[in-house]
């Protein structure tokens, strides 16, 4: 009976049981990794939320990392760690589980001192134990530090000096810190504390305060774009915060340059320097902010000095009375304008002129009446000026005299105690190139691109050794055809070059794709490859051909005949297209070096994208059109690509006028000279010797 009940081998029930086991094991093998992955991601998200909560409440500038670049030990538990968090201000490194203990035990860099001391040189060292830089030496015994595989030795977070555990004495703990090698670039916390106290006392004489720091003190402000080029800005911000005062370091994607540059108003005259970490577009952004603050800062300073001792209520009364009187004056002037004289001259004889009042049926009036009426309006302005001068002489007098000045930029500004172009508070600008082209930084001697090949400390040394020069800045005004009275002309500021044609088309195509997917264009090599692709495409399509039939070019008011070109480039600097000296060219033709401070523009033409490629590899020269102080280009028909300093757009029929705008104070570093610089300099010397 039992044998009959036992299922026979190969029966359907046994096959079903085996299939169930197979399905169960398959589900386990698939679902278990999924469950483990989900559980790990959940734990990771919880840890990230925990870290973010600590980071938000902490006074340290914590940043987490999955792998440290060098052997690292936790400053709390002294254990070797591969991952954890580090402070990008003081350099503290801890394990994830020791974050809260590190917050309570260690203090970060102080931007300002807590006490109200006015002594600038009374700040002691701020020592942190462990993780000293490699190849650092003890300030006492001059031997190498950080050689032992453990948490050992000390480092001052301000002067970056290191000392052995055995050499650390009580005298060193209380010794005054001199801020080390970069003391001339650092804004001491005690200086900001004294500035804060002076502002409370309504004093602005910062020169006396800065004199204690020495004549060589040139504080540096860092403006970095964390999104430029290779996305190195975020790491550079942390390295600069460690070497300098964190208050000197700004990310322009979070703090606009115009706000960051307000720090210059707290510094002595002609002392501030700015290091821009980014591409040419970021440099232009900063220079625009510098131009915006030139007059604003000066007016504010003079206004603050003269009104600091006046009661606030007294100022409010003056403002209300001034506004009331302005309304009355506007009503009076509007009424007088309605009765203003209108001259009617017949033919070319301007001696016989008839005078009519708007809305009047009376016969024409004599010239004496004209002078009398104009004189009444002029005295009304004088009364208004006298009233304003009583309370707000130094602010309003310049604006009032500006209306009747024959040389407004000079006379009106001098009336307010301001010299036009006065650059007491304006910083000198250096460049750390992080973009793709970097033609401006190459012209100023800062290289074609920064990829971490030199340490940040060497970058600061280069800034200290750099010399001040001037850079021409130009106004590019684009007036659309047929809309002179309806649309306001577009205005751009040019530092590098303006172009219309194939190179602008390549920049326009690249810009359109980068806007769609910015994360794909973080490599300098990849960006240049994309430019090469669009250049090759234009060689076949030739979208900008017959440009000479579509445009008219004028140099200093004289029209220039153009050959069969596809592009026109207007240069302010020596380099173009990522490192090519376009104006000088190659071969036996001798041309003077293109300068960026002579008030002249170099205008050249190209025959197409293939011609641009030949110029960049030094197989051809551009078509040199000429040099001029003013360039005017008229686009008669069709839509053409244009660009100003790498910012492209598609433009219809218009008139482009390029005139000189102002000068920018830049820093030139002579240590980074390329082969083109050396050869061009030698060629220029040969030309001078021949002459």
C-alpha positions as MATLAB code, in Angstrom:
seq = 'XXXXXXXXXXXXXXXXXXXXXXXXXXXXXXXXXXXXXXXXXXXXXXXXXXXXXXXXXXXXXXXXXXXXXXXXXXXXXXXXXXXXXXXXXXXXXXXXXXXXXXXXXXXXXXXXXXXXXXXXXXXXXXXXXXXXXXXXXXXXXXXXXXXXXXXXXXXXXXXXXXXXXXXXXXXXXXXXXXXXXXXXXXXXXXXXXXXXXXXXXXXXXXXXXXXXXXXXXXXXXXXXXXXXXXXXXXXXXXXXXXXXXXXXXXXXXXXXXXXXXXXXXXXXXXXXXXXXXXXXXXXXXXXXXXXXXXXXXXXXXXXXXXXXXXXXXXXXXXXXXXXXXXXXXXXXXXXXXXXXXXXXXXXXXXXXXXXXXXXXXXXXXXXXXXXXXXXXXXXXXXXXXXXXXXXXXXXXXXXXXXXXXXXXXXXXXXXXXXXXXXXXXXXXXXXXXXXXXXXXXXXXXXXXXXXXXXXXXXXXXXXXXXXXXXXXXXXXXXXXXXXXXXXXXXXXXXXXXXXXXXXXXXXXXXXXXXXXXXXXXXXXXXXXXXXXXXXXXXXXXXXXXXXXXXXXXXXXXXXXXXXXXXXXXXXXXXXXXXXXXXXXXXXXXXXXXXXXXXXXXXXXXXXXXXXXXXXXXXXXXXXXXXXXXXXXXXXXXXXXXXXXXXXXXXXXXXXXXXXXXXXXXXXXXXXXXXXXXXXXXXXXXXXXXXX';
ca = [
       0.000    0.000    0.000;
       2.845    2.384    0.892;
       4.544    1.668   -2.373;
       1.388    2.474   -4.190;
       1.036    5.856   -2.355;
       4.644    6.900   -3.038;
       4.819    9.002   -6.231;
       6.617    7.361   -9.028;
       9.853    8.910  -10.224;
       9.313   11.478  -12.933;
       5.720   12.117  -11.901;
       4.234   15.644  -12.384;
       4.146   16.402   -8.625;
       7.890   15.870   -8.223;
       8.606   18.111  -11.206;
       6.391   20.822   -9.759;
       8.196   20.618   -6.409;
      11.586   20.987   -8.124;
      10.346   23.959  -10.144;
       9.147   25.642   -6.934;
      12.582   25.344   -5.369;
      14.150   26.796   -8.512;
      11.739   29.745   -8.520;
      12.347   30.375   -4.803;
      16.114   30.414   -5.148;
      15.873   32.623   -8.228;
      13.719   35.131   -6.359;
      16.127   35.123   -3.424;
      19.153   35.642   -5.645;
      17.434   38.577   -7.358;
      15.632   40.233   -4.454;
      18.384   39.894   -1.847;
      20.897   42.151   -3.681;
      18.084   44.588   -4.386;
      17.142   44.628   -0.708;
      20.766   45.047    0.399;
      21.281   47.889   -2.091;
      18.093   49.598   -0.914;
      19.078   49.213    2.727;
      22.583   50.617    2.068;
      21.189   53.585    0.136;
      18.716   54.248    2.962;
      21.503   54.186    5.542;
      23.647   56.407    3.330;
      20.857   58.953    2.959;
      20.368   58.946    6.736;
      24.062   59.550    7.263;
      24.006   62.360    4.724;
      21.067   63.998    6.491;
      22.914   63.605    9.783;
      26.064   65.168    8.327;
      24.127   68.005    6.728;
      22.484   68.777   10.047;
      25.902   68.936   11.705;
      27.364   70.979    8.847;
      24.528   73.490    9.048;
      24.915   74.084   12.783;
      28.713   73.976   12.846;
      31.075   76.953   12.744;
      33.495   74.937   10.622;
      33.331   74.786    6.838;
      32.870   71.016    6.683;
      33.051   69.094    3.444;
      32.716   65.309    3.212;
      34.896   63.085    1.057;
      34.907   59.389    0.204;
      38.691   59.152   -0.041;
      41.447   61.405    1.245;
      44.273   62.079   -1.184;
      47.030   61.427    1.402;
      47.425   59.443    4.653;
      45.023   61.071    7.100;
      44.333   60.666   10.806;
      41.306   61.787   12.758;
      42.090   64.820   14.919;
      39.752   63.531   17.649;
      40.341   59.776   17.968;
      43.777   59.756   16.245;
      42.766   56.747   14.104;
      43.734   56.312   10.478;
      40.767   57.162    8.214;
      40.108   56.783    4.512;
      36.919   58.810    4.390;
      35.294   61.425    6.564;
      35.035   65.204    6.654;
      37.476   68.091    6.531;
      37.161   71.814    7.174;
      38.156   73.902    4.149;
      38.954   76.881    6.392;
      41.226   75.499    9.099;
      42.149   72.111    7.569;
      40.736   69.999   10.420;
      40.112   66.348    9.416;
      37.886   63.973   11.392;
      36.012   60.726   11.100;
      32.274   60.830   10.525;
      31.511   59.641   14.043;
      33.686   62.331   15.625;
      32.081   65.349   13.971;
      30.136   66.536   17.020;
      33.160   66.114   19.300;
      35.342   68.060   16.856;
      32.817   70.907   16.807;
      32.963   71.215   20.584;
      36.710   70.716   20.975;
      38.260   72.686   18.089;
      37.696   76.262   17.028;
      37.771   77.321   13.365;
      39.392   80.431   11.908;
      37.992   83.649   13.334;
      37.103   86.279   10.780;
      36.996   88.891   13.540;
      38.301   88.823   17.084;
      35.748   88.573   19.857;
      37.410   91.171   22.036;
      37.527   94.831   21.083;
      41.284   95.108   21.014;
      42.776   97.672   18.658;
      46.278   96.233   18.636;
      46.883   94.648   15.237;
      49.863   92.507   16.162;
      48.561   90.823   19.319;
      47.105   87.664   17.763;
      48.690   84.387   18.960;
      49.236   81.242   16.909;
      46.268   78.958   16.348;
      47.702   75.433   16.503;
      46.028   72.252   15.216;
      47.624   68.856   15.768;
      48.248   66.356   12.982;
      47.929   66.069    9.200;
      50.664   68.610    8.527;
      51.578   69.190    4.861;
      54.183   66.913    3.348;
      57.721   68.306    3.080;
      57.090   70.845    5.855;
      59.815   71.706    8.355;
      59.766   72.507   12.048;
      60.158   76.200   12.866;
      62.334   75.322   15.875;
      64.721   72.519   14.867;
      64.352   72.933   11.064;
      63.762   69.188   10.649;
      61.016   67.611    8.542;
      57.591   67.250   10.137;
      54.859   64.664    9.638;
      57.209   61.737    8.992;
      55.675   59.349   11.530;
      52.601   57.237   10.585;
      50.385   58.654   13.320;
      48.710   61.844   14.443;
      51.660   64.040   15.305;
      53.123   67.553   15.120;
      51.325   70.914   14.995;
      50.412   73.443   12.320;
      49.297   77.062   12.701;
      46.214   77.663   10.561;
      47.212   81.293    9.883;
      50.937   81.359    9.172;
      51.075   77.643    8.106;
      54.199   77.090   10.220;
      54.744   73.597   11.653;
      56.464   72.353   14.795;
      57.255   68.933   16.279;
      55.500   67.605   19.340;
      58.828   67.613   21.148;
      59.595   71.193   20.121;
      56.241   72.577   21.176;
      56.687   74.704   24.279;
      54.437   76.939   26.274;
      56.216   79.945   24.837;
      55.221   78.886   21.298;
      51.576   78.520   22.290;
      51.460   82.160   23.386;
      53.780   83.523   20.691;
      52.404   86.194   18.352;
      51.537   85.040   14.839;
      53.049   87.054   11.982;
      50.784   85.367    9.337;
      53.804   83.848    7.628;
      54.742   84.119    3.972;
      51.438   85.641    2.835;
      51.091   88.259    5.549;
      50.936   90.989    2.882;
      47.888   89.307    1.317;
      45.918   88.390    4.448;
      43.364   90.673    6.101;
      44.003   90.100    9.823;
      40.954   89.493   12.051;
      42.162   92.248   14.363;
      42.024   94.723   11.441;
      38.365   93.913   10.800;
      37.661   94.201   14.509;
      39.208   97.661   14.565;
      37.270   98.626   11.423;
      34.052   97.540   13.091;
      34.852   99.663   16.123;
      35.725  102.668   13.948;
      32.418  102.400   12.107;
      30.622  102.420   15.432;
      32.542  105.583   16.313;
      31.670  107.011   12.851;
      35.287  107.224   11.722;
      36.582  106.316    8.264;
      40.286  107.086    8.505;
      41.457  103.608    7.565;
      44.873  104.822    6.399;
      46.139  105.268    9.961;
      44.945  101.801   10.848;
      46.533  100.206    7.780;
      49.854  102.000    8.303;
      50.574   99.629   11.205;
      50.532   96.706    8.756;
      53.277   98.174    6.570;
      53.485   99.753    3.139;
      53.805   96.355    1.449;
      50.367   95.243    2.633;
      48.235   94.536   -0.475;
      45.248   92.435    0.661;
      43.936   89.976   -1.892;
      40.290   89.179   -2.649;
      39.529   85.827   -4.311;
      36.580   85.665   -6.723;
      36.181   82.098   -8.029;
      33.569   80.675  -10.371;
      32.863   77.115   -9.257;
      31.193   76.343  -12.607;
      33.959   77.485  -14.944;
      35.730   75.112  -17.300;
      36.982   72.042  -15.455;
      34.857   72.705  -12.312;
      37.972   73.206  -10.191;
      36.567   76.306   -8.529;
      35.100   74.493   -5.521;
      38.422   72.886   -4.594;
      40.329   76.129   -5.140;
      37.957   77.979   -2.822;
      38.864   75.612    0.017;
      42.601   75.893   -0.594;
      42.472   79.686   -0.642;
      40.404   79.744    2.579;
      43.106   77.713    4.313;
      45.906   80.081    3.258;
      43.984   83.371    3.651;
      41.224   84.814    5.767;
      37.935   83.118    4.738;
      36.288   86.535    4.482;
      38.529   87.260    1.471;
      37.271   84.271   -0.565;
      33.999   84.413   -2.540;
      32.137   82.112   -4.905;
      30.659   84.397   -7.564;
      27.850   81.916   -8.245;
      26.597   82.576   -4.707;
      27.863   86.115   -4.046;
      27.819   88.495   -7.047;
      31.090   90.375   -7.674;
      29.497   93.776   -7.010;
      28.731   92.670   -3.436;
      32.057   90.945   -2.886;
      33.984   94.017   -4.040;
      32.405   96.130   -1.300;
      35.184   94.742    0.876;
      37.530   97.103   -1.006;
      35.867  100.083    0.675;
      37.263   98.909    4.030;
      40.825   98.802    2.730;
      43.356  101.636    2.286;
      43.825  103.471   -1.002;
      45.568  101.711   -3.910;
      46.097   98.531   -1.902;
      43.447   95.953   -2.869;
      44.080   93.219   -5.405;
      41.611   90.738   -6.868;
      42.336   87.252   -8.194;
      39.605   86.025  -10.571;
      39.487   82.231  -10.875;
      37.502   81.485  -14.019;
      37.276   82.001  -17.748;
      37.312   85.206  -19.753;
      33.567   85.580  -19.202;
      34.041   85.592  -15.440;
      36.821   88.176  -15.777;
      34.535   90.412  -17.823;
      31.809   90.013  -15.190;
      34.186   91.164  -12.467;
      35.508   94.082  -14.528;
      31.934   95.251  -15.150;
      31.357   95.187  -11.393;
      34.554   97.203  -10.870;
      33.309   99.832  -13.343;
      29.972   99.988  -11.528;
      31.594  100.612   -8.174;
      34.072  103.294   -9.343;
      31.832  106.312   -8.863;
      29.410  104.785   -6.371;
      32.128  104.127   -3.840;
      33.625  107.604   -4.164;
      30.310  109.408   -3.779;
      29.364  107.261   -0.807;
      32.697  107.888    0.892;
      32.488  111.667    0.516;
      28.851  111.705    1.535;
      29.502  109.560    4.584;
      32.430  111.704    5.751;
      30.461  114.959    5.645;
      27.187  113.677    7.103;
      28.523  111.354    9.785;
      28.262  114.065   12.454;
      24.761  115.219   11.495;
      21.759  114.013   13.398;
      19.677  111.397   11.555;
      16.465  113.301   12.238;
      18.049  116.410   10.739;
      18.838  114.448    7.576;
      15.268  113.149    7.305;
      13.878  116.695    7.558;
      16.226  117.861    4.818;
      15.154  114.992    2.571;
      11.437  115.737    2.942;
      11.921  119.455    2.354;
      14.116  118.727   -0.646;
      11.521  116.405   -2.183;
       8.768  118.984   -1.662;
      10.841  121.724   -3.268;
      11.751  119.433   -6.167;
       8.062  118.850   -6.866;
       7.442  122.602   -6.910;
      10.410  123.197   -9.197;
       9.293  120.450  -11.567;
       5.810  122.000  -11.766;
       7.289  125.450  -12.426;
       9.721  124.170  -15.035;
       7.006  122.166  -16.756;
       4.823  125.275  -16.988;
       7.735  127.319  -18.290;
       8.511  124.579  -20.775;
       4.975  124.796  -22.103;
       5.605  128.506  -22.734;
       9.156  127.976  -23.921;
      10.193  129.917  -26.999;
      10.431  128.220  -30.354;
      12.700  129.683  -33.034;
      11.715  129.494  -36.660;
      14.428  130.230  -39.185;
      13.852  130.640  -42.875;
      16.403  129.124  -45.211;
      20.076  129.411  -44.337;
      19.783  132.899  -42.854;
      19.742  132.336  -39.099;
      19.775  136.038  -38.303;
      16.098  136.509  -39.141;
      14.363  134.158  -36.728;
      10.778  134.276  -35.534;
       9.833  133.353  -31.987;
       6.598  131.601  -31.065;
       5.249  130.281  -27.770;
       3.530  126.944  -27.757;
      -0.208  127.436  -27.451;
      -0.014  131.214  -27.971;
      -1.679  133.304  -30.691;
       0.444  136.391  -30.103;
       2.771  137.647  -32.833;
       6.446  136.733  -32.884;
       8.626  138.145  -30.124;
      11.986  139.851  -30.421;
      15.343  138.292  -29.612;
      15.513  140.320  -26.422;
      12.372  138.585  -25.195;
      13.972  135.255  -26.016;
      17.002  136.066  -23.884;
      14.761  137.326  -21.093;
      12.670  134.158  -21.053;
      15.703  131.901  -21.104;
      17.250  133.984  -18.333;
      14.191  133.427  -16.118;
      14.549  129.662  -16.519;
      18.274  129.873  -15.843;
      17.668  131.769  -12.571;
      15.121  129.158  -11.573;
      17.870  126.556  -11.923;
      20.212  128.729   -9.853;
      17.646  128.979   -7.045;
      17.260  125.220   -7.114;
      21.049  124.763   -7.033;
      21.387  127.176   -4.103;
      18.780  125.313   -2.081;
      20.302  121.919   -2.770;
      23.794  123.203   -2.053;
      22.726  124.221    1.459;
      22.161  120.694    2.635;
      23.553  118.341    0.003;
      26.285  120.355   -1.668;
      28.754  117.546   -2.215;
      26.220  115.162   -3.790;
      23.858  117.337   -5.806;
      26.180  120.121   -6.962;
      27.997  117.772   -9.329;
      24.757  116.634  -10.949;
      23.479  120.222  -11.325;
      26.713  121.533  -12.856;
      26.780  118.504  -15.125;
      23.810  119.988  -17.009;
      25.713  123.109  -17.971;
      29.259  121.832  -18.102;
      31.136  121.787  -21.379;
      33.233  118.863  -20.139;
      30.873  116.860  -17.914;
      33.147  113.997  -16.916;
      35.782  116.410  -15.597;
      34.210  119.612  -14.314;
      31.140  118.147  -12.653;
      33.010  115.427  -10.863;
      35.658  117.807   -9.585;
      32.926  119.976   -8.068;
      32.047  117.118   -5.748;
      35.643  116.441   -4.814;
      35.828  113.467   -7.181;
      38.304  113.116  -10.010;
      36.887  111.185  -12.940;
      38.894  107.980  -13.238;
      40.060  108.297   -9.644;
      41.036  104.779   -8.639;
      41.779  104.981   -4.953;
      39.421  102.157   -4.094;
      39.606  100.281   -7.382;
      41.529   96.980   -7.151;
      44.038   95.547   -9.581;
      42.832   92.302  -11.154;
      44.814   89.105  -11.741;
      43.529   85.986  -13.507;
      43.740   82.270  -12.757;
      42.478   80.728  -16.044;
      39.866   78.005  -15.640;
      37.944   78.476  -18.900;
      38.333   77.028  -22.381;
      39.960   79.805  -24.424;
      41.591   81.989  -21.746;
      42.939   84.480  -24.299;
      42.885   87.410  -21.867;
      44.821   85.539  -19.182;
      47.314   84.410  -21.822;
      47.794   88.030  -22.906;
      48.428   89.072  -19.296;
      50.996   86.319  -18.750;
      48.880   83.989  -16.560;
      48.961   81.068  -18.986;
      46.534   79.243  -21.273;
      44.809   77.245  -18.545;
      45.188   76.054  -14.961;
      44.805   72.364  -14.160;
      46.510   72.161  -10.768;
      50.026   71.847  -12.177;
      51.349   74.362   -9.639;
      50.252   74.621   -5.992;
      47.942   77.371   -4.833;
      50.724   78.830   -2.692;
      52.783   79.434   -5.849;
      49.783   81.176   -7.438;
      49.740   83.602   -4.498;
      53.471   84.202   -4.895;
      52.920   85.030   -8.571;
      50.229   87.540   -7.622;
      52.632   89.259   -5.216;
      55.274   89.517   -7.960;
      52.907   90.777  -10.685;
      53.069   94.336  -12.031;
      50.160   96.688  -12.638;
      49.169   97.588  -16.212;
      46.146   99.060  -17.995;
      43.691   97.244  -20.247;
      41.503   99.039  -22.789;
      37.789   98.343  -22.478;
      35.461   99.078  -25.377;
      31.759   99.759  -25.724;
      29.979   97.736  -28.404;
      26.642   99.303  -29.339;
      24.261   97.290  -31.535;
      21.381   99.285  -33.052;
      18.774   97.241  -34.878;
      17.821   98.512  -38.299;
      14.408  100.170  -38.466;
      13.904  100.392  -34.686;
      15.845  103.509  -33.790;
      12.928  105.104  -31.943;
      11.269  101.969  -30.590;
      14.035   99.773  -29.229;
      16.924  100.717  -27.045;
      20.303   99.770  -28.569;
      22.031   96.806  -27.017;
      25.335   97.597  -25.331;
      28.184   95.239  -24.501;
      31.596   95.766  -22.971;
      34.455   94.198  -24.901;
      37.762   93.143  -23.369;
      39.060   90.590  -25.886;
      37.490   90.776  -29.327;
      34.322   91.134  -31.376;
      33.655   88.989  -34.421;
      31.056   88.186  -37.025;
      31.378   85.067  -39.136;
      32.505   81.444  -38.734;
      34.151   81.688  -35.301;
      31.017   83.365  -33.913;
      28.935   80.584  -35.498;
      31.038   77.928  -33.757;
      30.659   79.745  -30.444;
      26.888   80.048  -30.973;
      26.451   76.317  -31.650;
      28.653   75.417  -28.697;
      26.761   77.803  -26.400;
      23.373   76.357  -27.446;
      24.396   72.782  -26.627;
      26.107   73.763  -23.375;
      22.907   75.442  -22.167;
      21.013   72.180  -22.677;
      23.512   69.957  -20.809;
      26.082   71.991  -18.801;
      27.470   68.927  -17.023;
      28.736   67.440  -20.302;
      31.035   70.415  -20.982;
      33.263   70.293  -17.903;
      36.418   69.197  -19.730;
      38.623   71.698  -21.545;
      39.717   69.064  -24.087;
      36.126   68.000  -24.766;
      35.080   71.621  -25.282;
      37.828   72.152  -27.857;
      36.785   68.930  -29.594;
      33.227   70.261  -29.891;
      34.593   73.483  -31.396;
      36.569   71.387  -33.887;
      33.438   69.466  -34.851;
      31.416   72.602  -35.589;
      34.348   74.162  -37.441;
      34.616   71.101  -39.678;
      30.870   71.216  -40.285;
      31.028   74.873  -41.353;
      33.837   74.075  -43.802;
      31.288   72.010  -45.743;
      28.192   74.171  -45.282;
      29.738   77.697  -45.417;
      26.832   79.485  -43.768;
      28.714   82.832  -43.621;
      29.900   83.089  -47.227;
      29.675   86.377  -49.178;
      29.993   88.414  -46.008;
      31.526   91.299  -47.950;
      28.218   91.705  -49.812;
      26.208   91.807  -46.603;
      28.230   94.269  -44.533;
      29.886   97.667  -44.758;
      32.964   98.415  -42.652;
      34.193  101.833  -41.537;
      37.460  102.505  -39.685;
      37.626  105.947  -38.047;
      34.828  107.127  -40.334;
      36.410  105.914  -43.590;
      34.748  103.121  -45.511;
      36.977  100.134  -46.329;
      36.617   97.940  -49.397;
      36.476   94.251  -48.454;
      37.533   91.192  -50.468;
      35.508   87.972  -50.512;
      35.485   87.224  -46.773;
      33.410   85.041  -44.460;
      34.399   86.653  -41.152;
      35.599   89.910  -39.598;
      37.398   89.991  -36.239;
      38.048   93.146  -34.186;
      40.874   92.576  -31.686;
      41.771   94.375  -28.474;
      44.321   91.859  -27.144;
      47.136   89.920  -28.748;
      45.641   86.428  -28.523;
      42.588   84.946  -30.245;
      41.024   81.507  -30.606;
      42.664   79.842  -27.620;
      46.260   81.015  -27.962;
      46.816   82.260  -31.533;
      48.532   85.624  -32.118;
      46.281   86.773  -34.929;
      47.602   90.237  -35.810;
      51.336   89.502  -35.919;
      50.867   86.318  -37.935;
      53.871   84.498  -39.366;
      56.369   84.728  -42.215;
      58.502   87.623  -43.415;
      55.777   90.263  -43.065;
      56.617   92.594  -40.199;
      53.754   94.049  -38.205;
      53.901   95.862  -34.882;
      52.785   93.990  -31.798;
      49.135   94.356  -30.884;
      48.873   96.218  -27.585;
      46.000   96.188  -25.136;
      46.572   99.689  -23.762;
      47.145  101.892  -26.836;
      43.518  102.794  -27.581;
      43.692  101.038  -30.957;
      41.725   98.118  -32.363;
      43.165   95.648  -34.867;
      40.711   94.542  -37.582;
      41.338   91.388  -39.612;
      39.340   89.171  -41.954;
      39.172   85.408  -42.506;
      38.108   83.494  -45.606;
      36.303   80.692  -43.752;
      36.510   78.033  -41.037;
      39.307   76.203  -42.835;
      41.287   79.456  -43.000;
      40.789   79.866  -39.221;
      42.204   76.388  -38.679;
      45.202   77.192  -40.860;
      45.870   80.363  -38.863;
      45.771   78.493  -35.556;
      48.365   75.941  -36.709;
      50.520   78.738  -38.244;
      50.039   77.741  -41.860;
      48.432   80.994  -42.988;
      47.993   84.652  -42.080;
      44.724   86.554  -41.748;
      43.727   89.355  -44.105;
      44.812   92.459  -42.189;
      42.320   95.274  -42.734;
      43.810   97.930  -40.468;
      43.919   99.628  -37.062;
      41.454  102.226  -35.801;
      40.158  104.039  -32.738;
      36.529  103.580  -33.788;
      35.007  100.735  -35.785;
      31.573  100.817  -37.401;
      30.026   97.777  -39.078;
      26.682   97.860  -40.895;
      24.881   94.568  -41.494;
      22.552   95.291  -44.401;
      20.576   92.054  -44.699;
      20.049   88.494  -43.421;
      20.828   86.983  -40.017;
      24.482   86.599  -39.006;
      26.180   85.141  -35.893;
      28.097   87.621  -33.731;
      30.030   87.362  -30.494;
      31.647   89.596  -27.894;
      34.262   87.867  -25.713;
      32.775   84.438  -26.327;
      29.136   85.447  -25.705;
      27.408   84.735  -29.047;
      24.000   85.598  -30.475;
      22.215   85.650  -33.838;
      21.803   89.195  -35.140;
      19.603   90.652  -37.878;
      20.234   93.854  -39.875;
      21.887   96.368  -37.581;
      24.680   98.870  -37.047;
      27.536   97.896  -34.713;
      29.647  100.731  -33.312;
      32.750  100.056  -31.216;
      34.220  102.967  -29.235;
      36.605  103.279  -26.316;
      34.931  103.083  -22.908;
      37.474  103.038  -20.075;
      40.620  101.402  -18.710;
      40.830   98.482  -16.320;
      43.679   98.076  -13.854;
      45.137   94.599  -14.370;
      48.093   92.607  -13.064;
      50.665   91.274  -15.522;
      52.869   88.326  -14.625;
      56.011   88.134  -16.734;
      56.996   84.637  -15.585;
      54.477   82.832  -17.823;
      55.714   83.654  -21.335;
      54.963   81.315  -24.208;
      57.128   80.722  -27.253;
      54.915   83.100  -29.233;
      55.504   85.829  -26.665;
      59.270   85.383  -26.797;
      59.405   85.270  -30.587;
      57.057   88.249  -30.945;
      59.104   90.254  -28.479;
      62.330   89.465  -30.301;
      60.735   90.357  -33.645;
      59.595   93.672  -32.213;
      63.122   94.390  -30.966;
      64.510   93.590  -34.428;
      62.043   96.019  -36.008;
      63.069   98.785  -33.611;
      66.752   98.093  -34.258;
      66.175   98.280  -38.029;
      64.346  101.577  -37.681;
];
